[in-house]
Structures are given as structure tokens and as C-alpha cells.
Amino acid sequence: MALIKNVLQNRRGAVLIISMIFVLILSSLAVSLATMSGTNVQLASNQHKLNSTLSAAHSGLEAMRYWMDRITIPDSTSPSNYLSTVFSSLQNDLAANSITNISASYSSPIITIPPVMLATPDNMNFEATIEQLNNNTLQMDVIGRSDQITRTIRVNYNIAPKKHPIFDYGIATKGPLHLQGSTEVNGLNDTSEANVYIESTNNNDALSLTGNCTIAGNVSISNLSANPSVSNSSSIGGETGQDAIDNHVNIEATSTDFPIPDPAAFEHYVVNTFDPATDTTTDMTLENIRIPAGTDPHFSGHVTLKGIVFIETPNIVEFTGNTEIIGIIIGDGDLDYPSDDNQLIFRGNVDSSSVSQLDATFGDITQETGTFLMAPGFDASFGGSFNTINGAIAASGIEFFGNAGGTVNGSIINYGEDPMTLVGSVDLVFNRSEITENPAGFETSMVLEFQTDTYSEPVP
């Protein structure tokens, strides 16, 4: 017993020491766990702020895309004024829509969008800058912010001509469209190339097909009161009679503006003047020629026209032979005041080539592609056949008669309120596979095209 007592006395306090060691170990673990937990909370908070910041930048990008997509720049604007015009358009649009949380300022060479608040708890907001890189490109930086953290998104916009929807149609007419006889309107590659748009605001007899007529595409009419008629032997979209109307004629189509022709854009190319007293009208070649008002020439035999044929008003110009045209025929009439004293009549065969086929001596004319005839204020009549019409036809009255027909590489646009007529054995085939989106000489505007592939997140 004495021996056991001595052993216990010698180990007195060991349990206390061991207990304290365990307490220290557990305390250290607790501190470590607390530290790790705090670190994870901080990491989660930082990640939340980063995500919030990127979300702010993306929100800003979408907001700016909405307003940038609405901007138009007049075609006549000099590239050096693109950025200031973008600013003016943006500022006016915001004001017109009573937008007060987004504003813009311009100090060359940068447009600045001050911070736009998105959410108050994390002070989420975005701001943006826009600058011009070159004549065709804008660069936009959108900076998202959450508390003191920022993220930047960078994208580019191309400045490009706006494609006018009227050129999506084979035929577009402000007045009615009447087909008689055995006329055909077809697409070379697809039936949609022969689609037709009719406005006919003042005439409910917007569309009529009598005899054995065909329109391969569909017809859109913006006059809600229109009363189209299709004979049982005529067809639209492959169906005849009432089925053609029910299934291929839309009389609730959205109204589409017609592009404004600008004959004056071609006048500076003219260097020669036709003189009826000395110039022959049979078997000749005319280059960059002006036909003065009141001369009323009648060309016969084989006539070759190169470059610009600029016809002043009033004038009745007639071609009764074989006409070869490597250029553009321009009628300098008034779109708002067409006259019976202004007529272009093609009774013979017509062969047309693009101005791009002219040699280098014709200079910049070779770039004026996509237009064959632009004659506001004139009636244009075609009674002969043609292999190809290389460009758009635009006039204040259009008629095809007899055996007229061939391939049209572009649209036919009638600005007149009177019916556009196709009478006889007319056969028009529209080829839109390689057309110029915006034919030369039609007033247009520039738009901003968002370039998805330029998206980046630059590091400050």
C-alpha cells in the first residue's frame, strides 16, 4: 500500500497538464476554423462583388446597345463629324423619350456617359465612353462598378449604310399593280426574289391579275381597305384565284417608306452635251452625256450609252433600235410633280451592263453600282426584250408592254400613284443573288452595327 501511495504522489498534476494541452489544441483548432471561416466569407463577399460588377457592366452594355441601335447618321455626314453626330442623335433620343437617368457629354474625341445607378445596396452602377478608331469604327468601353471594384467590357461598332427594306422586293409600287394578258413575274433563284410590295393608299383596286398572269412570290399591301382580284387562270405563289389571295396576299402589311432618289448626285460626272442640230441619233455612241431640256430626241439603230446619261426636264426620249447601256440613265425630274412631258420609252431591245465594266478613264463612275435607271418625275416604258437589266429601275410611272422582258438584277420601284402595268406577254425574272444592297443614287443613312466578335474584358 505504501508503494502505491508513493506512485500516485509522484504523478500528482499530470491530469491537469494533459487537460490543459487538450484545451490549447482545441482552442487553436477553433481559432483556425474561425479564421478560415472569416477568410471564406471574405472570399465569397469579394466574388459576389466581382459578379455584381460584371453584371453591372453587362447591364450597361445592353442598355447602351439599345440606344446605339437607334442612332442614324445622314449619308452626307463627313467621317470627321461622325462622333459628334452620334452624340447629338443619342442626346436628342434620350430627351425625346424623357430618359433622365442616362445622360451624355461630348468633348472631342470622346463621348462620355456618366455613372448610371443600378442598385443601391452594393452601389452598383455603370458608365461608358465612346471614341472613333477610324472612318468606319467606333469603340465603346462600358465600366461596371460595385463598391470600389470595377470591370470593363469593350466592343466595337461598324459604321455602315442602312439597308433599305424596299430593296428586298422585286417590285415595289406606290400605286396599284395591274397585270393583263400572259405576264409573268418570277425569281431566278427563289420565288421570294419575285415578292411584291404595294402601297396604293388612294386606290383600293391595289392588285389585279386578269388573263393568264403569274406572280411567283408573295404580295404585301399596306392599304387595309385594298380589294385584290386574281382571275381563276392567274396565280400568286403557285395558287390561283381566291386561294392565291387568301394564302399569298397580305393586305395588313407594315407600311414601308420608299427611298428618296437623288439625281443630282450624278450630274458632276457629265462632261458632254447632246446637240440635236449636229449630233446624229442613229448608230452612235454617247458617253457621259447631258440631254438638254426640250430636245426630245428619238434614237434609232444601234445606240451605245456609256457612263451617265443625264436627261433634263421636260424631255421625251425614245429608243426604237437596239440599245446597249454600260452606265446609268438619270432623269432629273421632280418626284413630287411628275409630268406627261417627261417620258423614257424603250421600244427596241435593251442590253445592260454594270458601270463596273467601264474602263479606268471613267473614274469613280465605276463605283456607282446597283442602279440602271433613276428618273423621278418621268414615266418609263419598256416594249422590247432585254437579256439583263443590271440594276434597279426607279421612276414615277412604269409600264411593260408587248413582249418586254428579261432578267432584272435589282428592284423595280414605281413612285407614281397611277397603276404600274404589265400588259401583253411580259416576262420579268428577278435575280437578287448578287445585288448591291443600297443602289447608287438613293439617299440613305448610316447605322451602327454591333460587332459581337470584338467583345473583350480588358484588364486595367
Secondary structure as GFF3:
##gff-version 3
##sequence-region A 1 460
A	DSSP	alpha_helix	2	10	.	.	.	ID=ss1
A	DSSP	alpha_helix	14	68	.	.	.	ID=ss2
A	DSSP	beta_strand	72	74	.	.	.	ID=ss3
A	DSSP	three_ten_helix	79	81	.	.	.	ID=ss4
A	DSSP	alpha_helix	82	96	.	.	.	ID=ss5
A	DSSP	beta_strand	105	107	.	.	.	ID=ss6
A	DSSP	beta_strand	110	119	.	.	.	ID=ss7
A	DSSP	beta_strand	124	134	.	.	.	ID=ss8
A	DSSP	beta_strand	137	146	.	.	.	ID=ss9
A	DSSP	beta_strand	149	161	.	.	.	ID=ss10
A	DSSP	three_ten_helix	165	168	.	.	.	ID=ss11
A	DSSP	beta_strand	171	173	.	.	.	ID=ss12
A	DSSP	beta_strand	177	181	.	.	.	ID=ss13
A	DSSP	beta_strand	184	187	.	.	.	ID=ss14
A	DSSP	three_ten_helix	191	194	.	.	.	ID=ss15
A	DSSP	beta_strand	196	198	.	.	.	ID=ss16
A	DSSP	beta_strand	207	211	.	.	.	ID=ss17
A	DSSP	beta_strand	214	215	.	.	.	ID=ss18
A	DSSP	beta_strand	219	221	.	.	.	ID=ss19
A	DSSP	beta_strand	229	230	.	.	.	ID=ss20
A	DSSP	beta_strand	235	236	.	.	.	ID=ss21
A	DSSP	beta_strand	239	240	.	.	.	ID=ss22
A	DSSP	alpha_helix	241	248	.	.	.	ID=ss23
A	DSSP	beta_strand	249	250	.	.	.	ID=ss24
A	DSSP	three_ten_helix	263	269	.	.	.	ID=ss25
A	DSSP	beta_strand	272	273	.	.	.	ID=ss26
A	DSSP	beta_strand	282	291	.	.	.	ID=ss27
A	DSSP	beta_strand	298	311	.	.	.	ID=ss28
A	DSSP	beta_strand	315	319	.	.	.	ID=ss29
A	DSSP	beta_strand	322	331	.	.	.	ID=ss30
A	DSSP	beta_strand	342	346	.	.	.	ID=ss31
A	DSSP	beta_strand	350	353	.	.	.	ID=ss32
A	DSSP	three_ten_helix	355	357	.	.	.	ID=ss33
A	DSSP	three_ten_helix	360	367	.	.	.	ID=ss34
A	DSSP	beta_strand	371	382	.	.	.	ID=ss35
A	DSSP	beta_strand	385	389	.	.	.	ID=ss36
A	DSSP	beta_strand	392	402	.	.	.	ID=ss37
A	DSSP	beta_strand	405	408	.	.	.	ID=ss38
A	DSSP	beta_strand	412	414	.	.	.	ID=ss39
A	DSSP	beta_strand	420	424	.	.	.	ID=ss40
A	DSSP	beta_strand	427	430	.	.	.	ID=ss41
A	DSSP	beta_strand	445	456	.	.	.	ID=ss42
###
